[in-house]
């Protein structure tokens, strides 16, 4: 599934306190949605392309099946059981600016106009979190892979999450790649004024989460990831350096 015009790697979002479209309006491309409608453009398993529109359809389906808002479903089934106390799919109130929310910055390191954008496309783009909370998700996936089950992810689901269907390098929301002598699952995020990346080793306990509140965060994130890998000698027969 993809949008026409192409939805690329996500959604532009909306400034806080502006009218937001419903999931149905987003999917149909109706005002006040700021993107086109979601349509089928090719048969399944022909090729891979990210589709935030596809995730929005999944968001609507989960909400209708459960009879609850998507953010509440995720809170009760994933975030709370995993102890992700600083994570939410709900929009942050603007009063949070005065507390502990990181504010959006552009590629030059300058503050953006609004403190952040709001995303009614919650499944695709609205998760607020911290590196420590996302690390708990990495650990849960690794625990599920070892089996028989983690807190919310059993072994079968965990294996599905790291098994691409034969088209592209992506499984269930995770990219699967070989790096040196190890295989890793990862996911990156790119919103207006923010960049984030998490990665975990499929067989070992390695993992890293890096978050940046700037459009130029990728270069810094790559440097940090390289230094973590070198410091802990990931996929190396040598022992890590003592602290």
C-alpha positions in Angstrom: 0.0 0.0 0.0 1.3 3.5 -0.7 -0.1 7.0 -1.2 -0.6 8.9 -4.4 1.5 11.1 -4.5 4.1 8.9 -2.9 4.1 9.1 1.0 7.9 8.6 1.1 9.1 7.8 4.6 6.4 9.2 6.7 4.1 12.2 7.4 4.8 15.9 7.8 2.7 16.2 10.9 0.7 19.2 12.2 1.6 22.1 14.5 0.1 21.8 18.0 -3.4 23.2 18.5 -4.4 22.9 14.9 -7.3 20.8 13.6 -6.3 17.1 13.2 -7.8 14.6 10.7 -9.2 11.3 11.8 -7.6 8.1 10.6 -10.4 7.6 8.1 -9.9 11.2 6.8 -6.2 10.4 6.5 -6.7 7.2 4.6 -9.3 8.9 2.2 -7.2 12.0 1.8 -9.9 14.3 3.1 -9.5 17.7 4.8 -7.9 18.5 7.1 -5.5 15.8 6.1 -2.3 17.2 4.6 -1.4 14.1 2.5 -3.1 12.2 -0.3 -5.3 9.1 0.0 -4.1 5.6 0.5 -4.5 3.2 -2.4 -3.4 -0.2 -3.7 -0.9 0.3 -6.5 0.5 -3.2 -6.9 -0.1 -6.8 -5.8 1.5 -8.0 -2.5 5.0 -9.4 -2.5 6.0 -7.8 -5.8 8.4 -5.3 -4.2 9.1 -3.5 -0.9 8.3 0.1 -0.1 7.7 1.8 3.2 4.1 3.0 3.6 3.0 5.1 6.5 -0.4 4.8 5.0 -0.4 1.1 5.5 0.5 1.6 9.2 -2.5 4.0 9.4 -4.8 1.4 8.1 -3.4 -1.0 10.7 -3.9 1.6 13.4 -7.6 2.0 12.4 -8.1 -1.8 12.3 -6.7 -2.3 15.8 -8.8 0.5 17.2 -12.0 -0.9 15.6 -11.3 -4.5 16.6 -10.6 -3.5 20.3 -13.2 -0.8 20.6 -10.6 1.5 22.1 -8.4 4.3 20.8 -5.1 3.1 19.4 -2.9 4.9 22.0 -4.9 3.2 24.8 -4.4 -0.2 23.1 -0.7 0.2 22.9 -0.5 1.5 26.4 -2.2 -1.5 27.9 -0.7 -4.2 25.7 2.9 -3.0 25.2 4.1 0.1 27.0 2.8 -0.6 30.5 3.7 -4.4 30.6 7.2 -3.6 29.5 7.6 -0.8 32.0 8.0 1.9 29.4 6.8 4.6 31.8 8.2 7.5 29.8 6.6 6.5 26.5 3.2 7.3 24.9 1.4 7.5 21.6 -0.7 10.3 22.8 0.1 13.9 21.7 2.1 15.8 24.4 0.4 18.8 25.9 2.2 22.0 25.0 2.7 22.6 28.7 5.3 19.8 28.5 7.7 22.4 26.9 8.4 23.6 30.4 9.2 20.1 31.8 11.3 17.4 30.1 10.4 17.1 26.4 13.2 17.6 23.9 12.3 20.4 21.4 12.6 20.1 17.6 15.7 21.6 15.9 16.5 22.0 12.2 19.6 20.8 10.2 21.5 23.9 11.4 20.8 23.2 15.1 18.3 26.0 15.4 15.0 25.7 17.2 12.0 25.1 14.9 8.9 27.3 15.0 6.5 25.0 17.0 8.1 22.9 19.8 7.3 19.8 17.8 4.7 18.4 15.4 1.6 16.3 16.3 0.9 13.1 14.4 -2.6 11.7 14.2 -1.0 8.9 12.2 -0.1 7.4 15.6 1.1 3.9 14.5 3.5 5.4 12.0 4.8 8.5 13.7 3.5 9.5 17.1 5.5 7.5 19.6 7.2 9.7 22.3 9.8 7.7 24.1 13.3 7.7 25.7 16.4 5.6 24.9 16.0 3.7 28.2 12.4 2.8 27.4 13.2 1.7 23.8 16.1 -0.4 25.2 13.4 -2.4 27.1 11.7 -3.2 23.8 15.0 -4.5 22.4 15.5 -6.7 25.5 11.9 -7.9 25.1 12.5 -9.0 21.5 15.7 -10.7 22.5 14.0 -12.4 25.4 11.2 -13.6 23.1 13.7 -15.0 20.6 15.4 -17.1 23.4 12.0 -18.4 24.4 9.6 -19.6 25.4 8.2 -16.1 26.0 8.9 -12.6 27.2 6.5 -10.3 29.0 4.4 -9.6 25.8 6.3 -11.2 22.9 6.4 -15.0 22.7 9.0 -16.9 20.7 6.8 -17.4 17.6 6.0 -13.7 17.4 9.6 -12.7 18.0 10.8 -15.0 15.2 8.2 -13.5 12.8 9.5 -10.1 13.8 13.0 -10.9 12.5 12.0 -13.0 9.4 11.7 -11.0 6.2 9.0 -12.4 3.9 11.4 -12.7 1.0 10.9 -9.2 -0.4 13.4 -6.6 0.9 15.3 -6.6 4.2 12.3 -5.9 6.5 10.3 -8.2 8.7 7.6 -7.0 11.0 8.7 -3.4 11.4 12.3 -4.3 11.8 15.2 -4.2 9.3 17.4 -7.3 9.4 21.0 -6.8 8.4 24.4 -8.5 8.8 27.2 -6.4 10.3 30.6 -7.9 10.5 30.0 -11.4 11.9 26.6 -10.7 13.5 23.0 -10.4 12.5 21.0 -7.4 13.9 17.4 -6.1 13.9 16.9 -2.4 13.8 14.4 0.4 13.3 14.9 4.1 12.7 12.6 7.0 13.1 12.6 10.4 11.3 10.0 13.0 12.3 10.0 16.8 11.9 13.0 18.0 14.0 13.9 14.5 15.4 15.9 11.4 14.4 16.2 8.1 16.3 17.7 4.7 15.8 17.7 1.4 17.8 19.4 -1.9 17.1 19.7 -5.2 18.8 21.7 -8.4 18.1 19.6 -11.4 17.2 21.7 -14.0 19.1 23.5 -12.0 21.7 22.6 -9.3 24.2 24.0 -6.4 22.3 21.9 -3.4 21.8 21.9 0.4 21.4 19.4 3.2 21.2 20.3 6.7 20.1 17.9 9.6 19.9 18.4 13.2 18.6 16.2 16.2 18.6 17.6 17.6 15.4 17.3 17.1 11.7 21.1 16.7 11.4 21.2 13.9 14.1 22.1 11.1 11.7 25.8 11.9 11.4 26.2 12.1 15.2 24.2 8.9 15.7 26.4 7.0 13.3 29.5 8.2 15.3 28.0 7.2 18.6 27.0 3.8 17.3 30.5 3.2 15.9 32.1 4.1 19.2 29.8 1.9 21.2 30.5 -1.1 18.9 34.3 -0.5 19.2 34.3 0.0 23.0 32.4 -3.2 23.6 34.0 -5.1 20.7 30.8 -6.4 19.3 31.1 -9.7 17.4 34.8 -9.9 18.3 36.7 -12.7 20.0 38.6 -10.2 22.1 37.5 -9.3 25.5 35.9 -5.9 26.1 38.1 -3.2 27.6 37.8 -3.0 31.4 35.8 0.0 32.8 
